[in-house]
Amino acid sequence: MNAPTKASKLLKGATGEWEVVIGLEIHAQVTSRSKLFSGASTAFGGEPNSHVSLVDAAMPGMLPVINAECIRQAIRTGLGLKAKINLKSVFDRKNYFYPDLPQGYQISQYKSPIVGEGEVVIDSVDNTTVKVGIERIHLEQDAGKLLHDQHQTMSLVDLNRSGVALMEIVSKPDLRSFDDAMNFVAKVRMILRYLGTCDGDMEKGSLRADVNVSVCKPGAPLGTRCEIKNLNSINFIGQAIDFEARRQIEILEDGGKIEQETRLYDPVKGETRPMRSKEEAHDYRYFPDPDLLPLELTQAEVDELKAQLPELPDEKKARFISELGMNPYNASVIVSDKSAADFFEATLAKFVPFPMGRPKTAGEVSKWVMGELFGRLNKAGLEIDHSPVTPSQMAELIGLQFEGVVSGTLAKQVLDYVWENGGRPREIVERLGLKQLTDTAEIGEVVNNIVAENPDNVERVKTNPKLVGWFVGQVMKATGGKANPQVVNELLKARLFEDRERTRQEPLRPGERLIDFYDEVGRNGYEEFRSILNGWLLEIEDAHRSELISRMRNGGNGAFRAAVCELMIHALLLKLGHKTAIHPDVPGSKKHPDFALIDEKDKVLCYVEVTTVNRASAEESELNREATIYNAINAARLPAGC
């Protein structure tokens, strides 16, 4: 069981708060070409009763034969859910009569299932994780399907599904909200799809769930549960749980009693209704199937299957974050669909070695796949497996943008063309004349015309630098979206700001170095800036002073910014009376922080590592991705770009 339920997951009733306790039984159709105990096809959509063997129809004298691939699929599923594989399991007969069950019993597993306890970790709606225990996974036959709308006076039966292998994945009652229950089913379905053990198609009935719901006061014993059968939509699961929990709360608060029963969910009315009283195990009169010997496995067989498992969603997400520098949200979206993750990786593989660095390249690829491609697929109602755009085409298109051949706007036009007509993006750019305009003189002429035609906005931009975005839009419009946005941005800033003193908020111009604003043989007019830095440098130890000056002179603008920040903090700590040590050793680690605070006996009080954070407006980030360091000292006259 989990820790006490958080208040955010409790339901409010007239008499106070109630805890909802949820357990699920997920029925997953095993991916295999033939049924669990016969050679009949499992293909979906055949004519009624066209995939039925003599075993499925329960003809006299027909004996079941275990499908070895179904056993392997169940083991893979257990391993993927971090569950124990039982080396010995038994098939039992579950006795009950129903028209879609020709034998009058179902071959299932009762006391000795093939898979034991496991665990699934899900992301909860409150940004925490929840560990959901797996009670067991057992194999069983699916039943046929009754058709009630094919005849006026009779129900018809289709036995195509009869005998298809099902895995029943039974969770422990560890869920406390309908959101978590929905996330649990989605996570299990995702794992099954990665494993290839079930296609998870709920519309076709390949995966469905029974939900057990009870309510109780927080900390009180568990209440009487009701089971909601055959839910074939994740949304329906959430809706059914929410309605059923509130129904039970209302009954209990009115002084009533919950009867243990099986219910159905009506998605049209949004309510559950009684189906039958809940059966217990003894009602089914389980006993070992006399036609099937106990199933015995070896540890070597299990280990071999374990070694062949693919990378699963949690591991893939962790790799995307650690190796590719993706943020957790984007990584979660990409890995949520195996086909999408495969498409992303196939596209990214075309860029090895990474032209813009691993994180930025991965970020651009994920942006195009998640944003542009997913958007078009959703609009067309297509799965990514049926995408008109291949990973090779997507990679070539993104590469054209990396090379500066097309802008983001033009790249989207090319993607639209590839979506409708196919073809190689590079050839399409040449044929349709969509190559980006990079000629500085030609763009400069358009910039000059736009500036000359809009004197009022030229005056406004002096007090509101963000208005430069409006000018950029006008230039892009005048060039049909073909002008290189970075060149446009640079030319506009040079043109609009050339006749006035630059502010700290403006980014550096191409080729400018921050050291030039500090160096006394460089820019004039920044005496106060140099004076402030020199004052700080005099405050710190000689060794650190020499190191920082070297980094400021010999590194790039990023190194300059980092050195200034480190200098400021070091000087401030000394001003406050703290004693410091430079690049101290850390016991048990090869890392050397920037410095440490120490006491009079040179004992380390804490380590200090200085990290700079770039802050950029959305406009700058989009147009030229030039970040500017945040200036925390309002009184200092720092150079542009600081």
HELIX and SHEET records of a PDB file:
HELIX    1   1 ALA A    7  LYS A    9  5                                   3    
HELIX    2   2 ALA A   68  GLY A   80  1                                  13    
HELIX    3   3 PHE A  178  LEU A  195  1                                  18    
HELIX    4   4 ILE A  234  GLU A  253  1                                  20    
HELIX    5   5 ALA A  281  TYR A  284  5                                   4    
HELIX    6   6 GLN A  299  ALA A  307  1                                   9    
HELIX    7   7 PRO A  313  LEU A  324  1                                  12    
HELIX    8   8 PRO A  328  VAL A  335  1                                   8    
HELIX    9   9 LYS A  338  ALA A  349  1                                  12    
HELIX   10  10 ARG A  358  LYS A  367  1                                  10    
HELIX   11  11 TRP A  368  LEU A  373  3                                   6    
HELIX   12  12 PHE A  374  ALA A  380  1                                   7    
HELIX   13  13 ILE A  384  HIS A  386  5                                   3    
HELIX   14  14 PRO A  391  PHE A  402  1                                  12    
HELIX   15  15 GLY A  408  ASN A  421  1                                  14    
HELIX   16  16 PRO A  425  LEU A  432  1                                   8    
HELIX   17  17 THR A  440  GLU A  453  1                                  14    
HELIX   18  18 PRO A  455  THR A  463  1                                   9    
HELIX   19  19 PRO A  465  LEU A  467  5                                   3    
HELIX   20  20 VAL A  468  ALA A  478  1                                  11    
HELIX   21  21 PRO A  485  PHE A  497  1                                  13    
HELIX   22  22 LEU A  514  TYR A  518  1                                   5    
HELIX   23  23 GLU A  527  GLU A  539  1                                  13    
HELIX   24  24 ASP A  542  ASN A  554  1                                  13    
HELIX   25  25 ASN A  557  LYS A  575  1                                  19    
HELIX   26  26 ALA A  618  LEU A  623  1                                   6    
SHEET    1   A 5 LEU A  11  GLY A  13  0                                        
SHEET    2   A 5 GLY A  16  GLN A  29 -1                                        
SHEET    3   A 5 ALA A 165  SER A 171 -1                                        
SHEET    4   A 5 THR A 129  GLN A 141 -1                                        
SHEET    5   A 5 GLY A 118  ASP A 123 -1                                        
SHEET    1   B 6 LEU A  11  GLY A  13  0                                        
SHEET    2   B 6 GLY A  16  GLN A  29 -1                                        
SHEET    3   B 6 LEU A 207  CYS A 216 -1                                        
SHEET    4   B 6 CYS A 226  LEU A 231 -1                                        
SHEET    5   B 6 GLU A 261  ASP A 266  1                                        
SHEET    6   B 6 GLU A 271  SER A 277 -1                                        
SHEET    1   C 2 LYS A  88  SER A  89  0                                        
SHEET    2   C 2 LEU A 295  GLU A 296 -1                                        
SHEET    1   D 3 TYR A 105  SER A 108  0                                        
SHEET    2   D 3 ASP A  92  ASN A  95 -1                                        
SHEET    3   D 3 PHE A 287  PRO A 288 -1                                        
SHEET    1   E 2 LYS A 145  LEU A 147  0                                        
SHEET    2   E 2 LEU A 156  ASP A 158 -1                                        
SHEET    1   F 3 LYS A 579  ILE A 582  0                                        
SHEET    2   F 3 PHE A 595  ILE A 598 -1                                        
SHEET    3   F 3 VAL A 604  VAL A 608 -1                                        
SHEET    1   G 2 ASN A 614  ARG A 615  0                                        
SHEET    2   G 2 THR A 628  ILE A 629 -1                                        
END                                                                             
